Amino acid sequence: MSVKITFIGAGSVVFSKQLLMDILTTPELENSSFSLYDIHPERLETAKLICKDLVQSLGNKATVTATLDRKEALRDTDFVINMIQVGMHEATLLDFQIPAKFGLKQTIADTTGVGGIFRGLRTLPVMLSLAEDMAEICPEAWLLNYTNPMPINSLGFLLGTKQRGLDVNYVGLCHSVQGTGKELASYLDIPYEELEYFVAGINHMSWFLKLKHKGKDLYPALFKAMDDPEIYKKNKVRFEIMRHFGYFVTESSEHMSEYTAFFIKDPKLIEELDIPINEYITRSERNLKEYDKIRDKIVGGGHLDVEHSHEYASGIIKAITTGKPWTFNGNFLNDGLIDNLPRDCSVEVPCLVDRSGIHPCHAGTLPPQLAAMNMTNINVHRLAVEAFLTGKKEYLYHAVALDPLASSMLNLNQMRAMVDELVEAHGDALPKLS
């Protein structure tokens, strides 16, 4: 079965090669047509070489094209996978270095908080431009978005397209639910395939509301496992959140530490809980080196060894293409999906996907302490998106002021000055704000 799949930001080769491999090793999709797009010629060429090498190595009949013309890449496509990073490493450095001058410590800074807000403001104009192209060229296609900050981008995209009268099929994707599921299975010494869970909340702060094995509640066993020092040290912050709030959260300890006011403000806790300050800079530098390594290998005639992963994209494409139902967790506007979170926010809930499309499921009511925790981040997301949609800088000040981490370490005047410096430093990469 042949479908056309367009990669936007294909030059993010560390990630795109994995999604390519997932699709190419799905028998129902092995004859797909791949259209690769990026704004960087060398990275685009590298992605094309990788894709052709994988096709040849697997003996598939897939076809590969690459273009610097986004509209051409979208022509006649069925699925669009978005993985752009606007500003790349240089913008990431600004998101860390300027807040650090004011005394704000961050770990990942790509989802919420100061770094997430500015990454979102850089990304949303590009995503809305992509939406306009899709509405014109491939109105039936599905946009599978992997670009962070997922909650801000999802909310801004869905409200922004509605504001502009655009109708684009959208879902936001992440690997934190299934990735955490595998971690929990290892802590509990059971096969991941036998783990039963129900997860809902917001991206990177969703909750394992049900965790079972053959119908038996696993939470008592997980609390017991937390007492094992070897297990506890693997996820100290998340275990502390579970200890105090009763449920395990979907994103890593380094992420979770900066989504709250509890940890990074205390130097002793940073050391005790192994919180890696500036971790994303290290990862970004490692990705740059990995890109160079991959390019040198593929240009030199070498081959890549990539295995099928647990990313959702290939499963979604397979289900829509074949009509065989499948389930996963996705990000959507909260149109009555979680009862005690506001409708104008992005939520992550279980979904059913089949030939007719993706159907998010009603997740009910979160335990009140979990909804309250989510709201501390939703407030930031909504105000950041309001700044984008209205162009009013005051909403940007409000978003940063209400961020749990920033407000635990800086005063209001410091946060306002920090915002001004970041706006000036990012310049034309941001939408116009007044």
BATORKOL-371058 format. One record per residue (C-alpha): residue in three letters; residue number from 1; x, y, z. Coordinates in Angstrom, 3 decimals. Layout:
N
{r ALA,NUM,{X,Y,Z}}
...
// end
This chain:
434
{r MET,1,{0.000,0.000,0.000}}
{r SER,2,{1.454,3.369,-1.020}}
{r VAL,3,{0.948,6.632,0.834}}
{r LYS,4,{2.856,9.891,0.610}}
{r ILE,5,{4.498,11.097,3.802}}
{r THR,6,{6.090,14.542,4.003}}
{r PHE,7,{8.766,15.324,6.591}}
{r ILE,8,{8.926,19.012,7.572}}
{r GLY,9,{12.288,19.677,9.196}}
{r ALA,10,{13.726,16.473,7.740}}
{r GLY,11,{17.206,17.808,8.470}}
{r SER,12,{16.666,16.911,12.127}}
{r VAL,13,{18.336,13.675,11.117}}
{r VAL,14,{18.850,12.221,14.603}}
{r PHE,15,{15.058,11.997,14.931}}
{r SER,16,{13.935,11.757,11.312}}
{r LYS,17,{16.047,8.661,10.647}}
{r GLN,18,{14.206,6.884,13.453}}
{r LEU,19,{10.752,7.762,12.123}}
{r LEU,20,{11.844,6.754,8.622}}
{r MET,21,{13.011,3.397,9.939}}
{r ASP,22,{9.753,2.862,11.848}}
{r ILE,23,{7.696,3.450,8.706}}
{r LEU,24,{9.961,1.436,6.412}}
{r THR,25,{9.880,-1.565,8.764}}
{r THR,26,{6.071,-1.535,8.897}}
{r PRO,27,{5.115,-4.042,6.162}}
{r GLU,28,{1.894,-2.233,5.236}}
{r LEU,29,{3.868,0.984,4.591}}
{r GLU,30,{7.055,-0.302,2.985}}
{r ASN,31,{6.096,1.069,-0.461}}
{r SER,32,{5.432,4.586,0.794}}
{r SER,33,{6.540,7.736,-0.966}}
{r PHE,34,{8.703,10.060,1.149}}
{r SER,35,{8.952,13.781,0.509}}
{r LEU,36,{11.651,15.507,2.560}}
{r TYR,37,{11.720,19.248,3.228}}
{r ASP,38,{14.103,21.477,5.155}}
{r ILE,39,{15.436,25.038,4.893}}
{r HIS,40,{19.059,23.861,5.281}}
{r PRO,41,{20.407,22.369,2.003}}
{r GLU,42,{23.156,20.277,3.578}}
{r ARG,43,{20.898,18.799,6.256}}
{r LEU,44,{18.245,18.076,3.623}}
{r GLU,45,{20.802,16.292,1.463}}
{r THR,46,{21.921,14.246,4.475}}
{r ALA,47,{18.320,13.236,5.242}}
{r LYS,48,{17.810,12.167,1.617}}
{r LEU,49,{20.947,10.027,1.678}}
{r ILE,50,{19.837,8.406,4.931}}
{r CYS,51,{16.371,7.639,3.590}}
{r LYS,52,{17.703,6.158,0.347}}
{r ASP,53,{20.210,4.059,2.273}}
{r LEU,54,{17.477,2.676,4.534}}
{r VAL,55,{15.236,1.891,1.551}}
{r GLN,56,{18.070,0.089,-0.203}}
{r SER,57,{19.178,-1.800,2.901}}
{r LEU,58,{15.648,-3.036,3.570}}
{r GLY,59,{14.913,-3.883,-0.056}}
{r ASN,60,{11.774,-1.726,-0.073}}
{r LYS,61,{10.144,-0.099,-3.073}}
{r ALA,62,{9.679,3.237,-1.345}}
{r THR,63,{10.509,6.388,-3.300}}
{r VAL,64,{12.353,9.407,-1.925}}
{r THR,65,{12.363,13.037,-3.029}}
{r ALA,66,{13.842,16.101,-1.317}}
{r THR,67,{13.085,19.754,-1.904}}
{r LEU,68,{13.682,23.212,-0.460}}
{r ASP,69,{10.177,24.179,-1.671}}
{r ARG,70,{7.660,23.431,1.085}}
{r LYS,71,{4.606,23.695,-1.163}}
{r GLU,72,{6.107,21.202,-3.572}}
{r ALA,73,{6.884,18.850,-0.679}}
{r LEU,74,{3.229,18.989,0.435}}
{r ARG,75,{1.693,18.306,-2.952}}
{r ASP,76,{-0.577,15.221,-2.912}}
{r THR,77,{0.657,14.183,0.538}}
{r ASP,78,{-1.378,12.076,2.958}}
{r PHE,79,{0.603,12.670,6.163}}
{r VAL,80,{2.811,15.556,7.279}}
{r ILE,81,{5.296,14.951,10.087}}
{r ASN,82,{6.531,18.161,11.683}}
{r MET,83,{9.851,18.125,13.568}}
{r ILE,84,{11.216,21.637,13.092}}
{r GLN,85,{13.388,23.470,15.605}}
{r VAL,86,{13.256,27.171,14.851}}
{r GLY,87,{16.542,28.854,15.700}}
{r MET,88,{18.369,25.584,16.342}}
{r HIS,89,{21.226,25.450,18.877}}
{r GLU,90,{21.926,29.190,18.843}}
{r ALA,91,{18.390,30.056,19.962}}
{r THR,92,{18.529,27.373,22.644}}
{r LEU,93,{21.657,28.965,24.077}}
{r LEU,94,{19.857,32.306,24.378}}
{r ASP,95,{16.965,30.615,26.201}}
{r PHE,96,{19.436,29.380,28.822}}
{r GLN,97,{22.121,32.047,28.990}}
{r ILE,98,{19.920,35.112,29.402}}
{r PRO,99,{17.745,33.648,32.199}}
{r ALA,100,{20.939,32.433,33.913}}
{r LYS,101,{22.181,36.033,34.056}}
{r PHE,102,{19.157,36.841,36.220}}
{r GLY,103,{19.702,33.807,38.460}}
{r LEU,104,{17.173,31.428,36.862}}
{r LYS,105,{18.313,27.805,36.548}}
{r GLN,106,{16.707,25.492,33.968}}
{r THR,107,{17.165,21.866,32.940}}
{r ILE,108,{15.487,21.263,29.548}}
{r ALA,109,{13.508,24.467,28.866}}
{r ASP,110,{11.681,23.162,25.802}}
{r THR,111,{8.143,22.552,27.080}}
{r THR,112,{7.020,25.274,29.456}}
{r GLY,113,{8.680,27.921,31.599}}
{r VAL,114,{10.806,30.699,30.130}}
{r GLY,115,{12.624,28.540,27.588}}
{r GLY,116,{9.430,26.819,26.495}}
{r ILE,117,{7.554,30.095,26.120}}
{r PHE,118,{10.168,31.598,23.812}}
{r ARG,119,{10.598,28.380,21.848}}
{r GLY,120,{6.836,28.377,21.324}}
{r LEU,121,{6.777,31.997,20.172}}
{r ARG,122,{9.511,31.228,17.639}}
{r THR,123,{7.720,28.120,16.383}}
{r LEU,124,{4.057,29.084,16.128}}
{r PRO,125,{4.413,31.548,13.201}}
{r VAL,126,{6.079,28.808,11.161}}
{r MET,127,{3.429,26.255,12.129}}
{r LEU,128,{0.591,28.594,11.171}}
{r SER,129,{2.290,29.252,7.841}}
{r LEU,130,{2.504,25.486,7.354}}
{r ALA,131,{-1.214,25.233,8.158}}
{r GLU,132,{-2.024,27.740,5.423}}
{r ASP,133,{-0.033,25.709,2.903}}
{r MET,134,{-1.696,22.464,3.991}}
{r ALA,135,{-5.190,23.953,3.776}}
{r GLU,136,{-4.420,25.030,0.216}}
{r ILE,137,{-2.426,22.052,-1.094}}
{r CYS,138,{-3.345,18.932,0.934}}
{r PRO,139,{-6.498,19.747,2.942}}
{r GLU,140,{-7.231,16.094,3.777}}
{r ALA,141,{-3.760,15.316,5.120}}
{r TRP,142,{-3.014,14.709,8.797}}
{r LEU,143,{-0.395,16.839,10.546}}
{r LEU,144,{1.534,14.727,13.059}}
{r ASN,145,{3.379,17.262,15.184}}
{r TYR,146,{6.462,16.269,17.172}}
{r THR,147,{7.802,19.793,17.726}}
{r ASN,148,{8.026,21.122,21.288}}
{r PRO,149,{6.780,22.920,23.290}}
{r MET,150,{3.901,20.527,22.660}}
{r PRO,151,{1.188,22.146,24.851}}
{r ILE,152,{1.933,25.697,23.660}}
{r ASN,153,{2.317,24.663,20.018}}
{r SER,154,{-0.827,22.514,20.053}}
{r LEU,155,{-2.950,25.194,21.711}}
{r GLY,156,{-1.542,27.995,19.572}}
{r PHE,157,{-1.916,25.969,16.372}}
{r LEU,158,{-5.490,24.870,17.053}}
{r LEU,159,{-6.692,28.288,18.217}}
{r GLY,160,{-4.679,30.053,15.526}}
{r THR,161,{-6.072,27.955,12.673}}
{r LYS,162,{-9.588,28.472,14.012}}
{r GLN,163,{-8.979,32.229,14.178}}
{r ARG,164,{-7.834,32.186,10.543}}
{r GLY,165,{-10.645,29.950,9.331}}
{r LEU,166,{-8.331,27.045,8.494}}
{r ASP,167,{-9.334,23.405,8.910}}
{r VAL,168,{-6.297,21.145,9.324}}
{r ASN,169,{-6.294,17.613,10.762}}
{r TYR,170,{-3.912,17.785,13.743}}
{r VAL,171,{-2.501,15.654,16.523}}
{r GLY,172,{0.455,16.358,18.809}}
{r LEU,173,{2.730,13.381,19.492}}
{r CYS,174,{5.275,12.517,22.153}}
{r HIS,175,{6.991,9.380,23.446}}
{r SER,176,{6.713,10.122,27.165}}
{r VAL,177,{3.657,7.927,27.835}}
{r GLN,178,{4.963,4.728,26.266}}
{r GLY,179,{8.526,5.511,27.357}}
{r THR,180,{7.447,5.883,30.972}}
{r GLY,181,{5.344,2.738,30.670}}
{r LYS,182,{8.461,0.778,29.769}}
{r GLU,183,{10.325,2.287,32.716}}
{r LEU,184,{7.547,1.371,35.121}}
{r ALA,185,{7.408,-2.176,33.765}}
{r SER,186,{11.133,-2.518,34.448}}
{r TYR,187,{10.757,-1.192,38.010}}
{r LEU,188,{7.972,-3.705,38.631}}
{r ASP,189,{9.716,-6.572,36.831}}
{r ILE,190,{6.847,-7.367,34.483}}
{r PRO,191,{6.783,-7.477,30.649}}
{r TYR,192,{5.819,-4.111,29.180}}
{r GLU,193,{3.323,-5.848,26.881}}
{r GLU,194,{1.397,-6.983,29.977}}
{r LEU,195,{1.255,-3.528,31.567}}
{r GLU,196,{-2.246,-2.024,31.619}}
{r TYR,197,{-2.486,1.739,32.009}}
{r PHE,198,{-4.760,4.714,31.506}}
{r VAL,199,{-2.971,8.059,31.176}}
{r ALA,200,{-4.356,11.604,30.898}}
{r GLY,201,{-3.345,15.179,31.714}}
{r ILE,202,{-1.197,17.597,29.722}}
{r ASN,203,{1.851,16.740,27.666}}
{r HIS,204,{4.894,16.002,29.847}}
{r MET,205,{2.635,16.240,32.878}}
{r SER,206,{0.153,13.452,32.227}}
{r TRP,207,{-0.652,10.992,34.965}}
{r PHE,208,{-0.800,7.212,35.177}}
{r LEU,209,{-4.326,7.248,36.587}}
{r LYS,210,{-4.572,3.469,36.334}}
{r LEU,211,{-1.624,1.097,36.458}}
{r LYS,212,{-2.435,-2.602,36.453}}
{r HIS,213,{-1.176,-6.085,35.623}}
{r LYS,214,{-3.807,-8.693,34.788}}
{r GLY,215,{-6.386,-6.495,36.472}}
{r LYS,216,{-4.410,-6.008,39.711}}
{r ASP,217,{-3.557,-2.489,40.874}}
{r LEU,218,{0.217,-1.987,40.635}}
{r TYR,219,{0.491,1.227,42.641}}
{r PRO,220,{1.121,-0.552,45.988}}
{r ALA,221,{3.975,-2.441,44.328}}
{r LEU,222,{5.330,0.765,42.773}}
{r PHE,223,{5.355,2.549,46.144}}
{r LYS,224,{7.216,-0.432,47.550}}
{r ALA,225,{9.669,-0.407,44.633}}
{r MET,226,{10.410,3.251,45.381}}
{r ASP,227,{11.981,2.156,48.660}}
{r ASP,228,{14.654,0.261,46.705}}
{r PRO,229,{17.601,2.710,46.459}}
{r GLU,230,{18.636,1.308,43.070}}
{r ILE,231,{15.186,2.010,41.633}}
{r TYR,232,{14.655,5.326,43.434}}
{r LYS,233,{17.889,6.803,42.097}}
{r LYS,234,{16.710,6.287,38.506}}
{r ASN,235,{13.854,8.806,38.866}}
{r LYS,236,{14.169,10.707,42.117}}
{r VAL,237,{12.045,13.744,41.266}}
{r ARG,238,{9.204,11.711,39.782}}
{r PHE,239,{9.174,9.374,42.755}}
{r GLU,240,{8.986,12.395,45.081}}
{r ILE,241,{6.034,13.713,43.084}}
{r MET,242,{4.350,10.307,43.433}}
{r ARG,243,{5.130,10.234,47.153}}
{r HIS,244,{3.416,13.571,47.730}}
{r PHE,245,{0.669,13.582,45.076}}
{r GLY,246,{-0.140,9.885,44.742}}
{r TYR,247,{0.467,9.273,41.017}}
{r PHE,248,{3.401,8.780,38.641}}
{r VAL,249,{3.923,11.448,35.976}}
{r THR,250,{4.867,10.877,32.353}}
{r GLU,251,{7.952,12.973,31.767}}
{r SER,252,{11.448,12.535,33.119}}
{r SER,253,{12.773,13.816,36.424}}
{r GLU,254,{14.918,16.451,34.709}}
{r HIS,255,{11.792,17.813,32.986}}
{r MET,256,{9.520,17.538,36.011}}
{r SER,257,{11.976,19.347,38.251}}
{r GLU,258,{11.447,22.586,36.286}}
{r TYR,259,{7.653,22.294,35.966}}
{r THR,260,{7.185,23.037,39.661}}
{r ALA,261,{8.381,25.454,42.339}}
{r PHE,262,{9.536,22.684,44.665}}
{r PHE,263,{13.030,21.651,43.664}}
{r ILE,264,{15.445,23.846,41.677}}
{r LYS,265,{15.167,26.834,44.017}}
{r ASP,266,{16.971,24.751,46.666}}
{r PRO,267,{20.672,24.016,45.908}}
{r LYS,268,{20.625,21.122,48.386}}
{r LEU,269,{17.761,19.455,46.525}}
{r ILE,270,{19.534,19.924,43.194}}
{r GLU,271,{22.387,17.847,44.592}}
{r GLU,272,{20.284,15.327,46.529}}
{r LEU,273,{17.905,14.648,43.642}}
{r ASP,274,{20.567,14.701,40.893}}
{r ILE,275,{18.864,17.500,38.950}}
{r PRO,276,{20.982,18.252,35.833}}
{r ILE,277,{21.013,22.034,35.362}}
{r ASN,278,{21.528,23.118,31.698}}
{r GLU,279,{20.940,19.524,30.581}}
{r TYR,280,{19.431,20.484,27.230}}
{r ILE,281,{22.529,22.407,26.206}}
{r THR,282,{24.515,19.200,26.694}}
{r ARG,283,{21.957,17.251,24.668}}
{r SER,284,{21.907,19.852,21.923}}
{r GLU,285,{25.692,19.795,21.647}}
{r ARG,286,{25.586,15.993,21.575}}
{r ASN,287,{23.002,16.087,18.766}}
{r LEU,288,{25.226,18.383,16.716}}
{r LYS,289,{28.105,15.933,17.089}}
{r GLU,290,{25.779,13.019,16.269}}
{r TYR,291,{24.644,14.801,13.106}}
{r ASP,292,{28.260,15.257,11.986}}
{r LYS,293,{28.966,11.612,12.747}}
{r ILE,294,{25.911,10.414,10.799}}
{r ARG,295,{26.672,12.680,7.836}}
{r ASP,296,{30.306,11.576,7.647}}
{r LYS,297,{29.240,7.946,7.739}}
{r ILE,298,{26.480,8.183,5.146}}
{r VAL,299,{28.465,10.426,2.759}}
{r GLY,300,{31.373,8.012,3.075}}
{r GLY,301,{29.230,5.133,1.863}}
{r GLY,302,{28.512,3.624,5.284}}
{r HIS,303,{25.195,2.242,6.481}}
{r LEU,304,{23.100,3.078,9.522}}
{r ASP,305,{21.967,0.523,12.059}}
{r VAL,306,{18.534,1.643,13.272}}
{r GLU,307,{15.871,-0.420,15.043}}
{r HIS,308,{12.097,0.018,15.163}}
{r SER,309,{11.125,2.328,18.040}}
{r HIS,310,{8.025,3.011,20.140}}
{r GLU,311,{7.237,6.347,18.439}}
{r TYR,312,{3.570,6.642,17.482}}
{r ALA,313,{3.791,7.979,13.904}}
{r SER,314,{4.084,4.675,12.028}}
{r GLY,315,{1.240,3.117,14.032}}
{r ILE,316,{-1.068,6.049,13.302}}
{r ILE,317,{-0.275,6.034,9.595}}
{r LYS,318,{-0.793,2.272,9.455}}
{r ALA,319,{-4.162,2.451,11.244}}
{r ILE,320,{-5.548,5.232,9.033}}
{r THR,321,{-4.202,3.599,5.877}}
{r THR,322,{-5.340,0.035,6.578}}
{r GLY,323,{-8.394,0.709,8.734}}
{r LYS,324,{-7.129,-1.577,11.482}}
{r PRO,325,{-7.882,0.242,14.787}}
{r TRP,326,{-5.062,1.174,17.148}}
{r THR,327,{-4.750,3.168,20.367}}
{r PHE,328,{-2.205,5.739,21.582}}
{r ASN,329,{-2.018,8.990,23.570}}
{r GLY,330,{-2.270,12.268,21.672}}
{r ASN,331,{-2.547,16.006,22.237}}
{r PHE,332,{-5.676,17.967,21.325}}
{r LEU,333,{-7.728,20.978,22.355}}
{r ASN,334,{-9.680,20.132,25.501}}
{r ASP,335,{-13.069,19.950,23.846}}
{r GLY,336,{-14.706,18.218,26.812}}
{r LEU,337,{-11.986,15.573,27.086}}
{r ILE,338,{-10.925,16.287,30.695}}
{r ASP,339,{-13.797,17.678,32.751}}
{r ASN,340,{-11.894,19.672,35.351}}
{r LEU,341,{-9.424,21.401,33.030}}
{r PRO,342,{-10.386,24.478,30.942}}
{r ARG,343,{-11.628,24.044,27.393}}
{r ASP,344,{-9.035,26.464,26.008}}
{r CYS,345,{-6.029,24.330,26.846}}
{r SER,346,{-4.169,21.455,25.228}}
{r VAL,347,{-4.590,18.041,26.865}}
{r GLU,348,{-3.050,14.623,26.346}}
{r VAL,349,{-5.555,11.743,26.363}}
{r PRO,350,{-5.982,8.199,25.048}}
{r CYS,351,{-7.064,8.051,21.400}}
{r LEU,352,{-8.511,5.543,18.975}}
{r VAL,353,{-7.309,5.762,15.385}}
{r ASP,354,{-8.834,3.969,12.401}}
{r ARG,355,{-9.597,4.642,8.736}}
{r SER,356,{-11.922,7.500,9.636}}
{r GLY,357,{-9.190,9.356,11.528}}
{r ILE,358,{-8.075,10.022,15.094}}
{r HIS,359,{-10.669,10.058,17.855}}
{r PRO,360,{-9.584,11.426,21.269}}
{r CYS,361,{-11.379,9.777,24.197}}
{r HIS,362,{-13.181,11.385,27.116}}
{r ALA,363,{-10.862,10.926,30.099}}
{r GLY,364,{-13.250,12.124,32.808}}
{r THR,365,{-12.163,14.049,35.892}}
{r LEU,366,{-8.603,14.138,37.186}}
{r PRO,367,{-7.939,13.833,40.921}}
{r PRO,368,{-8.107,17.448,42.153}}
{r GLN,369,{-4.447,17.675,43.179}}
{r LEU,370,{-3.358,16.545,39.696}}
{r ALA,371,{-5.667,18.998,37.934}}
{r ALA,372,{-4.301,21.757,40.188}}
{r MET,373,{-0.726,20.791,39.302}}
{r ASN,374,{-1.609,20.828,35.591}}
{r MET,375,{-3.208,24.261,35.968}}
{r THR,376,{0.048,25.819,37.171}}
{r ASN,377,{1.476,25.021,33.727}}
{r ILE,378,{-1.724,25.555,31.726}}
{r ASN,379,{-1.843,29.141,32.983}}
{r VAL,380,{1.570,29.695,31.389}}
{r HIS,381,{0.573,27.978,28.118}}
{r ARG,382,{-2.618,29.997,27.737}}
{r LEU,383,{-0.913,33.334,28.363}}
{r ALA,384,{1.977,32.539,25.999}}
{r VAL,385,{-0.535,31.675,23.270}}
{r GLU,386,{-2.512,34.827,24.056}}
{r ALA,387,{0.664,36.845,23.490}}
{r PHE,388,{1.109,35.123,20.118}}
{r LEU,389,{-2.500,35.520,18.976}}
{r THR,390,{-2.889,39.158,20.063}}
{r GLY,391,{0.655,40.443,19.650}}
{r LYS,392,{0.452,42.007,23.116}}
{r LYS,393,{3.711,41.850,25.024}}
{r GLU,394,{1.945,42.282,28.362}}
{r TYR,395,{0.625,38.717,28.094}}
{r LEU,396,{4.199,37.516,27.678}}
{r TYR,397,{5.172,39.211,30.943}}
{r HIS,398,{2.190,37.539,32.615}}
{r ALA,399,{3.106,34.109,31.252}}
{r VAL,400,{6.619,34.302,32.686}}
{r ALA,401,{5.429,35.807,35.989}}
{r LEU,402,{3.072,32.876,36.538}}
{r ASP,403,{5.608,30.192,35.683}}
{r PRO,404,{6.183,28.108,38.855}}
{r LEU,405,{9.953,27.858,38.450}}
{r ALA,406,{10.661,31.454,37.405}}
{r SER,407,{8.454,32.901,40.140}}
{r SER,408,{10.175,30.730,42.763}}
{r MET,409,{13.575,32.238,41.944}}
{r LEU,410,{13.030,35.756,40.574}}
{r ASN,411,{10.963,38.787,41.507}}
{r LEU,412,{8.537,40.506,39.155}}
{r ASN,413,{10.951,43.247,38.082}}
{r GLN,414,{13.667,40.716,37.321}}
{r MET,415,{11.280,38.623,35.253}}
{r ARG,416,{10.110,41.632,33.254}}
{r ALA,417,{13.691,42.713,32.534}}
{r MET,418,{14.568,39.146,31.530}}
{r VAL,419,{11.654,39.031,29.092}}
{r ASP,420,{12.741,42.331,27.510}}
{r GLU,421,{16.270,41.047,27.001}}
{r LEU,422,{15.071,37.764,25.494}}
{r VAL,423,{12.705,39.567,23.111}}
{r GLU,424,{15.531,41.794,21.921}}
{r ALA,425,{17.966,38.868,21.581}}
{r HIS,426,{15.589,36.695,19.540}}
{r GLY,427,{14.594,39.626,17.348}}
{r ASP,428,{12.806,38.794,14.120}}
{r ALA,429,{12.453,35.125,15.097}}
{r LEU,430,{9.546,36.185,17.320}}
{r PRO,431,{6.164,37.542,16.215}}
{r LYS,432,{5.787,41.294,16.537}}
{r LEU,433,{4.874,42.239,20.102}}
{r SER,434,{3.824,45.646,21.357}}
// end
